[in-house]
Amino acid sequence: MTTLPVLYLIATAAGPTHHIDDGIQAAQADGWDVHLILTPTAARWWEPRMAELENLTGHLVVWEYRVPGQDVRGASSLPKASAIVVAPITTTSACKWAAGITDTAALGIVAEAVHMGVPVAVMPFWNEALYAQPAVRQAVTLLERQDVKFVFGPGEPHPPKSGRDKDFPWQLALDAVRSA
């Protein structure tokens, strides 16, 4: 029996997260055992349909830190990751991560994993106005210095109010982490 490599797919509350099922299916077609981790806001978007994501991956979706004594949906229920894709990532999450703020399981998991040798690829979904903020550029630089691979899809960053979340190129992030 062959065991598939484990991919943590971490999604923050950006438009393409509405189509995270497309990202899961792309990763599975690429040969990954996908474990989905959402920020709390992204989890609220999917809350009425969370069972669909769990059926698709075959695993519980993680969106919060484990409560001591409880291991139902917490991060400790995850197997060791072979690689991590953070897609889509918001400017807020990128800046918090770069500053070492790990107030969500999604950010805590990836912030730790990158320093444990786990390959990490990140695909932003940002508009040009937010990307122009010096703190955002600084966050990208700080994370790249930690061997985080940033991949900007075609047309990214996009003009404000014009992002095409349905056309998010999940495969680019998967290719980047595979080559890492």
MARRO-75952 format. One line per field, with one value per residue (C-alpha): residue in one letter; x, y, z. Coordinates in steps of 0.1 Angstrom, whole numbers, plus 5000, padded with zeros to 4 digits. Layout:
% MARRO-75952
residu: c(A|...)
x: c(X|...)
y: c(Y|...)
z: c(Z|...)
***
This chain:
% MARRO-75952
residu: c(M|T|T|L|P|V|L|Y|L|I|A|T|A|A|G|P|T|H|H|I|D|D|G|I|Q|A|A|Q|A|D|G|W|D|V|H|L|I|L|T|P|T|A|A|R|W|W|E|P|R|M|A|E|L|E|N|L|T|G|H|L|V|V|W|E|Y|R|V|P|G|Q|D|V|R|G|A|S|S|L|P|K|A|S|A|I|V|V|A|P|I|T|T|T|S|A|C|K|W|A|A|G|I|T|D|T|A|A|L|G|I|V|A|E|A|V|H|M|G|V|P|V|A|V|M|P|F|W|N|E|A|L|Y|A|Q|P|A|V|R|Q|A|V|T|L|L|E|R|Q|D|V|K|F|V|F|G|P|G|E|P|H|P|P|K|S|G|R|D|K|D|F|P|W|Q|L|A|L|D|A|V|R|S|A)
x: c(5000|5013|5009|5003|5023|5004|4996|4982|4961|4957|4931|4924|4893|4900|4876|4890|4883|4847|4861|4884|4869|4885|4919|4913|4904|4935|4958|4942|4946|4983|4987|4983|4965|4949|4943|4924|4931|4910|4912|4882|4866|4871|4855|4825|4820|4820|4802|4769|4787|4817|4806|4812|4848|4853|4838|4860|4892|4883|4895|4882|4887|4908|4902|4910|4936|4930|4915|4935|4921|4901|4914|4883|4892|4925|4958|4972|4948|4969|4996|5030|5030|5051|5044|5021|5002|4987|4963|4947|4964|4952|4975|4963|4974|5007|5015|5005|5026|5056|5053|5051|5015|5000|4966|4949|4957|4963|4990|5005|5008|5026|5048|5062|5064|5085|5112|5109|5120|5085|5083|5058|5043|5020|4996|4982|4949|4955|4945|4971|4961|4968|5000|5012|5013|5049|5040|5027|5059|5080|5060|5067|5104|5105|5087|5108|5139|5124|5123|5086|5079|5055|5037|5016|4991|4983|4969|4979|4979|4946|4930|4907|4872|4882|4896|4885|4882|4866|4897|4922|4952|4955|4979|5006|5009|5009|5037|5057|5055|5063|5095|5105)
y: c(5000|5034|5063|5097|5127|5149|5184|5210|5234|5265|5291|5325|5347|5358|5354|5321|5304|5303|5278|5259|5226|5233|5237|5204|5186|5200|5189|5154|5151|5160|5131|5147|5136|5169|5182|5215|5243|5274|5307|5313|5337|5314|5286|5307|5311|5273|5265|5255|5232|5220|5184|5187|5197|5169|5143|5156|5154|5124|5144|5169|5205|5223|5260|5265|5256|5225|5231|5214|5179|5180|5167|5169|5196|5209|5211|5181|5158|5165|5141|5154|5176|5168|5203|5233|5255|5287|5298|5321|5343|5378|5408|5407|5370|5376|5406|5388|5358|5379|5397|5364|5368|5333|5339|5314|5277|5284|5309|5290|5258|5274|5297|5267|5243|5266|5265|5227|5222|5218|5233|5262|5279|5309|5323|5358|5371|5408|5440|5466|5491|5467|5454|5490|5492|5491|5467|5442|5444|5441|5410|5393|5400|5387|5355|5349|5352|5322|5302|5308|5306|5333|5327|5354|5342|5359|5393|5394|5417|5428|5462|5469|5453|5433|5400|5369|5344|5316|5316|5312|5291|5265|5244|5272|5269|5231|5232|5256|5235|5203|5219|5233)
z: c(5000|4990|5014|4998|5009|5033|5022|5046|5025|5046|5034|5048|5043|5007|4978|4964|4997|4985|4959|4982|4970|4937|4954|4973|4941|4923|4952|4953|4915|4921|4944|4979|5010|5017|5052|5052|5077|5077|5095|5118|5094|5064|5085|5092|5054|5050|5083|5067|5042|5063|5060|5022|5028|5053|5029|5001|5021|5043|5073|5098|5089|5114|5122|5158|5184|5204|5238|5265|5271|5238|5205|5182|5157|5170|5153|5172|5152|5121|5108|5100|5068|5038|5025|5031|5006|5020|4994|4992|5018|5027|5034|5070|5075|5057|5079|5111|5102|5093|5127|5145|5155|5156|5171|5148|5143|5106|5113|5142|5122|5092|5113|5132|5102|5081|5108|5109|5073|5058|5023|5022|4991|4994|4968|4976|4964|4969|4953|4942|4968|4997|4981|4979|5016|5029|5057|5032|5010|5042|5052|5019|5022|5058|5049|5018|5040|5059|5026|5021|4983|4972|4939|4923|4898|4865|4871|4908|4925|4909|4907|4937|4934|4903|4917|4899|4927|4907|4884|4912|4898|4925|4904|4905|4943|4941|4915|4936|4967|4948|4934|4968)
***
